[in-house]
Each structure stands twice: as structure tokens, then as C-alpha cells.
Amino acid sequence: MFALLSDDLRFYFEIGGYVMPPLVVATFILWFAIGYRFAALRRGSARSARVLLQRNAKRVRHAPRGLIERAVLRGLEIAEQNPPNLRRWLDDAFAEYETTTKRFHKLILTIVTVAPLLGLLGTVSGMIETFDSLADMSLFSQSGGIAGGISQALFTTQMGLAVAIPGLVVGGLLDRKALHLRTELAQVKDLICAEHEEAKTA
């Protein structure tokens, strides 16, 4: 089975030309980044931020399972220390979580943008080979001739789009989730500060 897979990979690399190695590397990096973001953007509990704060304020606490739960616990720990400027402390503490929501965003966007361009480069290279074969009147050559040039042109275009389109769709969904989490982080800070002020004036 490994030998069959190796033969298939060799065939794809040969038919795709010099554009294929960067496209394959870009594919692995893209899906590693997407997998990391998917794991990092876990919210945790489905309960609202207000409910999570109320439950944890009553010491009904458990190990956090996601980013919002970790932020709630961290925010309450800081509030219990009663610092002079709570909002500034929360901003500093939550900066790590906000950075986590943005990690690998630009990398995914870059790969999604570059992959079709690499495919287009392979298309141009394949068409050049095709026209060279036509000019030499050689239907077959060591590099594949007309058939090889057309195959490379079509295959690299297909590969570039196959990398970019799923990455664009999944990356867009993760960006929306990250934006929603950043909004919730801001809400957690507002709620903690409001409850802290109420406790001081009570």
C-alpha cells in the first residue's frame, strides 16, 4: 500500500512540474494552521458569559474546557485580588486570549491567496511547453510534449484551486468564530468590571 501511495505521489509530482512541491508544502502548512485554530478557538461551555460568571463567582468551578471559560476564571481571580485599576489588569490578562484568536489568521489568508497563483504559474509553464512542442512539431518529447504540457497546465490549476477553496471556506468560518469570541471576551471584561463596581459601592 505504501508503495502504491508512493507511486501516486511521484506521478502527481511529475505531472505537476516544479510547482507541485510548493503546493504540497503549502497544503500541509495550511491544514496544520487550520487545525491549530480549530482547537484554539474552542469556546468551552455553551452557557452565556453572564451565566458562567455567576456560576464561577459562587465557587461552582471546574477545569476550563475552552477559551471563554479560561478567561472567566482568570478574570474572577484578578477581581478577587481587588487591584486599583481592574480594567487595565483585565486588558493585560485577556491580551493573551485575544492573540490566540488571531494566531495563524494571516498565514491561512496568505496561503489561500498564493495557492491559485502557484497553480496559474504551473498553467503558464504547461502552456509554454505546449506551444514549444507545437513549434517543434513534436507531439511527444522527453517532457511529455503537447499532452504533457496540457496535463501540467490543467493539473496545477486544479491543485491550486483545490488548496485555496476549502482553505478559504474553513478559514472564513474560523474568522467569524474568532470575531465572536473576541466580542465575548470584551463582554466578560465589562461584566466583571460592572460587578466589581457594584460590590465596592454596596
Stockholm file with secondary structure:
# STOCKHOLM 1.0

chainA/1-202         MFALLSDDLRFYFEIGGYVMPPLVVATFILWFAIGYRFAALRRGSARSARVLLQRNAKRVRHAPRGLIERAVLRGLEIAEQNPPNLRRWLDDAFAEYETTTKRFHKLILTIVTVAPLLGLLGTVSGMIETFDSLADMSLFSQSGGIAGGISQALFTTQMGLAVAIPGLVVGGLLDRKALHLRTELAQVKDLICAEHEEAKTA
#=GR chainA/1-202 SS CHHHHHHHHHHHHHHHGGGHHHHHHHHHHHHHHHHHHHHHTCCCCSSCHHHHHHHHHTTCCCCCCSHHHHHHHHHHHHHHTCCSSHHHHHHHHHHHHHHHHHTTHHHHHHHHHHHHHHHHHHHHHHHHHHHHHHHHTCSCCTTCHHHHHHHHHHHHHHHHHHHHHHHHHHHHHHHHHHHHHHHHHHHHHHHHHHHHHHHHHC
#=GC SS_cons         CHHHHHHHHHHHHHHHGGGHHHHHHHHHHHHHHHHHHHHHTCCCCSSCHHHHHHHHHTTCCCCCCSHHHHHHHHHHHHHHTCCSSHHHHHHHHHHHHHHHHHTTHHHHHHHHHHHHHHHHHHHHHHHHHHHHHHHHTCSCCTTCHHHHHHHHHHHHHHHHHHHHHHHHHHHHHHHHHHHHHHHHHHHHHHHHHHHHHHHHHC
//
